[in-house]
């Protein structure tokens, strides 16, 4: 269903049924006709895509979307919905990173091909992917939810595109990520893209369609890259609209969540590294859940006297713990410890009821977690020795213990703040 323009046809591949690949010089002459062809209902049917895929042994390059790789690398793998999967390059790459993939496409022809490509890579990769035939103009999401929803170059006419984006957002579980990448409307002048601006919203327009109370927009920008012209082979600059958002952990009352709504999901547990990182991710997210829905005054409240602990103080403390063990001791990157301006007590003494202090604490903690996850994912083995002689395995076990202990503190602090109990 999606025009996967990033993943251009093979150099010797004919461009039949590829209305977005006119010569640049044809732009003025063909603009009106190309736009109507782009919007033609025929282009969004199973028959169109079955015919297009059946006419070529391989239509796309077989490489994953570069924006997908940029944005997803370092995220803890869980479940992912890949929309408009085509020949399966994105789904296969995601499965290789440890994700459990549900891959949608309108064409049974290409789904059979994609499954074959996955089997060629490795049986265990293929076993992590479920291939589903679906027409995105009529698709209903059902009750499933995902840790990541990825829509790469899924260009539909309006109002179908707006409806699709809303449906994709609805199946992202709390704490999960929505990633929407498309051709930027400014590319219409290049001759590589034809159609209407309504089919190519900017990243900011996609972000504006999300409820700001429910979503944190991580990034919404235009990114330029070089791509070979599918007809001439000449390198041309194209621009992608990239929108990534994180669904907030919000709610009231009990924190007991239905399994399909729990942002922690189920760990893969396929090997030692994934088992330990899944447990650590579980406790990190549990701590976020314990802080969800509270204002600055509540987060800073020392609710279990005579203890000076507060949820905000714990957050600042954990940001420093992440920094010390992963950034400093493993990676060897020296720097002053976060929130210890005058000593260890500063982590808690400085945890005051101020929105700026809260925002800084969350930003710092998330940056350190992202660094840690990326570093662990890239380490050659669990026996890897860090800059100070620490072994990666030992540090992961210690961090699980650290978070488990502080999640216990958070249980009592949160219950004393508003009575909320649960996960």
C-alpha positions as CSV (number, residue, x, y, z in Angstrom):
1,X,0.0,0.0,0.0
2,X,2.8,2.4,0.8
3,X,5.0,4.0,-1.9
4,X,8.3,3.2,-0.3
5,X,10.1,5.9,-2.1
6,X,13.2,5.7,0.2
7,X,13.9,2.3,-1.1
8,X,14.2,3.0,-4.7
9,X,13.8,0.3,-7.4
10,X,16.9,-1.7,-8.5
11,X,18.9,0.2,-11.2
12,X,17.7,-2.3,-13.9
13,X,14.2,-2.4,-12.7
14,X,11.5,-1.0,-15.0
15,X,9.4,1.7,-13.4
16,X,5.9,0.6,-14.5
17,X,3.2,1.6,-12.2
18,X,5.6,4.1,-10.6
19,X,4.0,7.5,-11.1
20,X,6.5,9.2,-8.8
21,X,9.4,8.7,-11.2
22,X,9.2,11.1,-14.0
23,X,12.2,12.9,-15.3
24,X,12.8,16.2,-13.4
25,X,12.2,18.2,-16.6
26,X,8.7,16.8,-16.9
27,X,7.5,18.4,-13.7
28,X,5.6,21.4,-15.1
29,X,4.2,19.4,-18.1
30,X,2.9,16.5,-16.1
31,X,2.2,17.9,-12.7
32,X,-1.6,18.0,-13.0
33,X,-1.8,14.6,-14.6
34,X,0.6,13.0,-12.2
35,X,-1.3,14.4,-9.2
36,X,-4.6,12.9,-10.5
37,X,-2.8,9.6,-11.2
38,X,-1.3,9.6,-7.7
39,X,-4.7,10.1,-6.2
40,X,-6.4,7.5,-8.4
41,X,-8.3,5.0,-6.3
42,X,-6.8,2.2,-8.5
43,X,-3.4,2.9,-7.0
44,X,-4.7,1.9,-3.5
45,X,-6.2,-1.5,-4.4
46,X,-4.9,-5.0,-3.9
47,X,-5.0,-5.6,-7.6
48,X,-2.7,-2.7,-8.4
49,X,-0.1,-3.8,-5.9
50,X,-0.3,-7.5,-6.8
51,X,0.2,-6.6,-10.4
52,X,3.1,-4.3,-9.6
53,X,4.9,-6.8,-7.4
54,X,4.2,-9.8,-9.7
55,X,5.9,-8.0,-12.6
56,X,9.3,-7.8,-10.9
57,X,11.4,-10.3,-9.0
58,X,12.4,-7.5,-6.6
59,X,11.0,-4.0,-6.6
60,X,13.0,-2.4,-3.7
61,X,16.6,-2.5,-2.6
62,X,16.2,-4.9,0.3
63,X,17.7,-2.5,2.8
64,X,15.7,-1.1,5.9
65,X,14.6,2.5,5.9
66,X,17.5,4.6,7.1
67,X,15.2,6.8,9.2
68,X,13.8,3.7,10.9
69,X,17.3,2.5,11.7
70,X,18.2,6.0,13.1
71,X,15.2,6.3,15.3
72,X,14.8,2.7,16.6
73,X,18.4,1.8,17.3
74,X,18.8,1.8,21.0
75,X,15.1,1.4,21.8
76,X,14.4,-1.7,24.0
77,X,12.8,-4.3,21.7
78,X,9.3,-5.4,22.4
79,X,6.4,-5.6,19.9
80,X,6.1,-3.6,16.8
81,X,3.6,-2.9,14.0
82,X,5.2,-2.3,10.6
83,X,2.6,-0.7,8.3
84,X,3.0,-1.1,4.6
85,X,5.8,-3.6,4.9
86,X,6.4,-4.2,1.2
87,X,9.1,-6.8,0.6
88,X,9.9,-7.0,4.3
89,X,13.2,-5.2,4.7
90,X,12.1,-3.2,7.7
91,X,10.3,-6.1,9.4
92,X,13.4,-8.4,8.9
93,X,15.7,-5.7,10.4
94,X,13.4,-5.2,13.4
95,X,13.2,-9.0,14.0
96,X,17.0,-9.2,13.9
97,X,17.1,-6.5,16.6
98,X,14.9,-8.7,18.8
99,X,11.5,-7.2,18.1
100,X,8.4,-9.3,17.6
101,X,6.9,-7.9,14.4
102,X,3.4,-7.7,13.0
103,X,3.9,-6.6,9.4
104,X,0.9,-5.3,7.3
105,X,0.6,-5.0,3.5
106,X,-2.3,-5.0,1.1
107,X,-0.7,-7.4,-1.4
108,X,-0.6,-11.2,-0.7
109,X,1.9,-11.4,-3.5
110,X,4.5,-9.3,-1.7
111,X,3.7,-10.9,1.8
112,X,4.6,-14.3,0.4
113,X,7.8,-12.8,-1.0
114,X,8.6,-11.0,2.2
115,X,8.2,-14.2,4.3
116,X,10.5,-16.0,1.9
117,X,13.1,-13.3,2.3
118,X,12.9,-13.6,6.1
119,X,13.3,-17.4,5.9
120,X,16.4,-16.9,3.8
121,X,17.9,-14.7,6.5
122,X,17.3,-17.1,9.3
123,X,14.4,-19.3,10.6
124,X,14.5,-17.6,14.0
125,X,14.1,-14.2,12.3
126,X,11.2,-15.4,10.3
127,X,9.6,-16.9,13.4
128,X,9.5,-13.4,15.0
129,X,7.4,-11.9,12.2
130,X,3.7,-12.3,11.6
131,X,2.6,-11.3,8.1
132,X,-0.9,-9.8,7.8
133,X,-2.8,-8.8,4.7
134,X,-4.6,-5.6,5.3
135,X,-6.0,-2.7,3.2
136,X,-5.0,0.4,5.1
137,X,-7.9,2.4,3.7
138,X,-10.3,0.1,5.5
139,X,-8.1,-1.4,8.3
140,X,-9.4,-1.6,11.8
141,X,-6.8,-2.0,14.5
142,X,-8.6,-4.2,16.9
143,X,-7.5,-4.6,20.6
144,X,-3.7,-5.3,20.1
145,X,-1.2,-2.7,21.3
146,X,2.5,-2.3,20.5
147,X,5.7,-0.8,21.9
148,X,6.5,0.6,18.5
149,X,4.3,1.5,15.5
150,X,6.2,2.4,12.3
151,X,4.6,3.9,9.2
152,X,7.3,4.4,6.5
153,X,6.2,6.3,3.4
154,X,2.5,5.3,3.8
155,X,1.1,7.9,1.5
156,X,-2.7,7.7,1.2
157,X,-5.2,10.3,0.0
158,X,-7.1,12.3,2.6
159,X,-9.2,11.7,4.7
160,X,-7.8,8.1,4.7
161,X,-4.3,9.3,5.7
162,X,-5.5,11.3,8.7
163,X,-7.7,8.4,9.8
164,X,-4.8,6.0,9.5
165,X,-2.5,8.2,11.6
166,X,-5.2,8.3,14.3
167,X,-5.6,4.5,14.3
168,X,-1.9,4.0,14.5
169,X,-1.6,6.3,17.5
170,X,-4.5,4.4,19.1
171,X,-2.5,1.1,19.2
172,X,0.7,2.5,20.7
173,X,0.7,1.4,24.3
174,X,1.6,3.8,27.1
175,X,5.4,4.5,27.0
176,X,5.5,3.2,23.4
177,X,6.7,5.0,20.3
178,X,4.9,6.2,17.2
179,X,7.2,6.7,14.2
180,X,5.8,8.3,11.0
181,X,8.2,8.9,8.1
182,X,7.1,10.2,4.7
183,X,8.2,12.2,1.6
184,X,8.3,15.9,2.4
185,X,6.0,18.1,0.3
186,X,8.9,20.3,-0.7
187,X,10.2,17.3,-2.8
188,X,7.3,17.8,-5.2
189,X,9.6,20.2,-7.2
190,X,12.3,17.5,-7.7
191,X,10.3,15.5,-10.2
192,X,10.7,12.4,-8.0
193,X,7.5,13.0,-6.1
194,X,4.1,13.7,-7.7
195,X,0.7,14.0,-6.1
196,X,-1.0,16.4,-3.7
197,X,0.4,18.1,-0.7
198,X,-2.4,16.5,1.4
199,X,-0.8,13.1,0.9
200,X,2.6,14.4,2.1
201,X,2.1,16.2,5.4
202,X,5.1,17.7,7.2
203,X,6.3,16.1,10.4
204,X,5.0,19.1,12.3
205,X,1.5,18.6,10.8
206,X,1.6,14.9,11.9
207,X,2.7,15.9,15.4
208,X,-0.1,18.5,15.6
209,X,-2.7,15.8,15.1
210,X,-1.6,14.1,18.4
211,X,-3.2,15.0,21.8
212,X,-0.4,16.9,23.6
213,X,-1.8,15.6,26.9
214,X,-1.3,12.0,25.8
215,X,1.9,12.4,23.7
216,X,5.4,13.7,24.0
217,X,6.8,14.7,20.6
218,X,10.4,13.5,20.6
219,X,11.2,15.0,17.2
220,X,9.4,16.5,14.2
221,X,11.7,17.6,11.5
222,X,12.8,17.5,7.8
223,X,15.9,15.6,6.9
224,X,17.8,15.7,3.7
225,X,19.7,12.8,2.2
226,X,21.1,11.8,-1.2
227,X,19.3,9.2,-3.3
228,X,20.1,7.8,-6.8
229,X,17.6,8.9,-9.4
230,X,15.8,5.7,-10.4
231,X,16.0,6.5,-14.1
232,X,19.3,8.3,-14.5
233,X,21.3,7.1,-11.5
234,X,22.3,10.7,-10.7
235,X,22.5,11.5,-7.0
236,X,19.7,13.9,-6.0
237,X,18.8,15.4,-2.7
238,X,15.5,14.4,-1.2
239,X,13.8,15.3,2.0
240,X,12.1,13.1,4.5
241,X,9.4,14.2,7.0
242,X,10.3,12.4,10.3
243,X,7.9,12.5,13.3
244,X,8.6,10.4,16.4
245,X,6.4,10.6,19.5
246,X,6.2,8.8,22.8
247,X,2.9,8.0,24.4
248,X,2.9,9.4,27.9
249,X,2.5,7.2,31.0
250,X,-0.6,8.8,32.4
251,X,-3.6,7.6,34.4
252,X,-5.3,7.8,37.8
253,X,-6.5,5.4,40.4
254,X,-5.0,1.9,40.5
255,X,-1.9,1.3,38.4
256,X,-3.0,-2.2,37.7
257,X,-3.1,-2.3,33.9
258,X,-4.7,-4.7,31.5
259,X,-1.9,-6.8,29.7
260,X,-2.6,-5.1,26.4
261,X,-2.1,-1.7,28.0
262,X,1.0,-2.4,30.1
263,X,3.9,-0.5,28.5
264,X,6.4,-3.1,29.9
265,X,5.0,-5.9,27.7
266,X,6.6,-9.3,27.8
267,X,10.3,-9.7,27.5
268,X,11.8,-11.9,24.8
269,X,14.2,-13.7,27.2
270,X,15.9,-15.4,24.2
271,X,19.4,-15.1,25.7
272,X,21.2,-13.7,28.8
273,X,21.5,-10.2,27.4
274,X,17.9,-9.8,26.4
275,X,16.7,-11.4,29.8
276,X,18.7,-8.9,31.9
277,X,17.9,-5.9,29.7
278,X,14.2,-6.8,29.7
279,X,14.2,-6.9,33.5
280,X,16.0,-3.6,33.7
281,X,13.6,-2.0,31.3
282,X,10.7,-3.4,33.3
283,X,11.9,-1.7,36.5
284,X,12.7,1.6,34.7
285,X,9.2,1.7,33.3
286,X,7.7,0.7,36.6
287,X,9.4,3.7,38.2
288,X,7.9,5.9,35.5
289,X,4.5,4.5,36.2
290,X,4.9,5.3,39.9
291,X,5.5,9.0,39.0
292,X,2.8,9.3,36.3
293,X,0.1,11.9,36.6
294,X,1.8,13.9,39.5
295,X,2.5,17.6,39.5
296,X,5.8,19.2,40.7
297,X,4.5,19.6,44.2
298,X,3.5,15.9,44.5
299,X,6.7,14.6,43.0
300,X,8.8,16.7,45.4
301,X,6.7,15.7,48.5
302,X,8.5,13.9,51.2
303,X,5.5,11.8,51.9
304,X,7.0,9.2,54.3
305,X,8.5,11.1,57.2
306,X,11.0,11.2,58.7
307,X,12.6,10.1,55.5
308,X,13.8,12.8,53.1
309,X,13.0,10.7,50.1
310,X,10.7,12.0,47.4
311,X,9.9,10.6,44.0
312,X,11.6,13.6,42.4
313,X,14.7,13.0,44.5
314,X,14.7,9.4,43.5
315,X,14.5,10.4,39.8
316,X,17.5,12.7,40.2
317,X,19.4,10.0,42.1
318,X,18.7,7.4,39.4
319,X,19.8,9.8,36.6
320,X,23.1,9.9,38.4
321,X,23.3,6.2,38.9
322,X,22.7,5.6,35.2
323,X,25.4,8.1,34.4
324,X,28.0,6.6,36.7
325,X,27.6,3.0,35.8
326,X,27.2,3.2,32.1
327,X,28.6,6.5,30.9
328,X,31.5,6.8,33.3
329,X,32.5,3.3,34.5
330,X,31.7,1.3,31.3
331,X,32.2,3.9,28.6
332,X,35.0,5.8,30.3
333,X,33.4,9.3,29.8
334,X,34.2,11.4,32.7
335,X,32.1,14.3,33.9
336,X,30.5,15.8,37.1
337,X,27.8,13.6,38.4
338,X,24.3,14.9,37.8
339,X,22.6,16.8,40.6
340,X,25.5,16.5,43.1
341,X,26.6,20.1,43.1
342,X,27.5,20.0,46.8
343,X,27.5,16.3,47.5
344,X,25.1,13.3,47.6
345,X,22.5,15.1,49.6
346,X,22.0,17.6,46.7
347,X,20.1,14.9,44.8
348,X,17.3,15.1,47.3
349,X,17.7,18.6,48.8
350,X,17.5,20.1,45.3
351,X,14.3,18.1,44.5
352,X,12.1,21.1,45.0
353,X,8.5,21.7,43.7
354,X,9.4,23.5,40.5
355,X,8.3,22.6,37.0
356,X,11.7,23.5,35.5
357,X,13.5,21.2,38.1
358,X,11.1,18.4,37.2
359,X,11.6,18.8,33.5
360,X,15.3,18.9,33.8
361,X,15.3,15.7,35.9
362,X,13.2,13.7,33.4
363,X,15.2,15.0,30.5
364,X,18.5,14.0,32.2
365,X,17.2,10.6,33.2
366,X,15.9,9.8,29.8
367,X,19.1,10.9,28.1
368,X,21.2,8.7,30.4
369,X,18.8,5.7,29.9
370,X,19.0,6.1,26.1
371,X,22.8,6.2,26.3
372,X,22.9,3.1,28.5
373,X,20.5,1.1,26.2
374,X,22.5,2.0,23.1
375,X,25.8,1.2,24.8
376,X,24.6,-2.2,26.1
377,X,23.1,-3.1,22.7
378,X,26.4,-2.4,21.0
379,X,28.7,-4.3,23.5
380,X,30.3,-7.3,21.9
381,X,29.4,-9.7,24.7
382,X,28.1,-9.8,28.3
383,X,31.7,-10.4,29.4
384,X,32.8,-7.0,28.0
385,X,35.0,-5.2,30.5
386,X,34.4,-1.4,30.8
387,X,36.9,1.4,31.3
388,X,37.2,0.9,35.0
389,X,37.4,-2.9,34.9
390,X,33.7,-3.5,35.6
391,X,32.0,-6.4,33.7
392,X,28.8,-5.6,31.8
393,X,27.0,-8.5,33.2
394,X,27.7,-7.4,36.8
395,X,26.6,-3.9,36.1
396,X,23.3,-5.0,34.6
397,X,22.5,-7.2,37.6
398,X,23.4,-4.3,40.0
399,X,21.2,-1.9,38.1
400,X,18.2,-4.4,38.3
401,X,18.8,-4.5,42.1
402,X,19.1,-0.7,42.3
403,X,15.8,-0.1,40.5
404,X,14.0,-2.9,42.3
405,X,15.0,-1.4,45.7
406,X,13.9,2.2,44.6
407,X,10.7,1.0,43.1
408,X,9.9,-0.4,46.6
409,X,10.5,3.1,48.0
410,X,8.4,4.6,45.2
411,X,5.5,2.2,46.1
412,X,5.3,3.7,49.6
413,X,5.9,7.3,48.5
414,X,3.1,7.2,45.9
415,X,0.6,5.5,48.1
416,X,1.1,8.3,50.7
417,X,0.7,11.0,48.1
418,X,-2.7,10.0,46.6
419,X,-3.4,6.5,47.6
420,X,-2.5,5.0,44.3
421,X,-1.3,1.4,44.4
422,X,-0.6,-1.4,42.0
423,X,2.1,-2.2,39.5
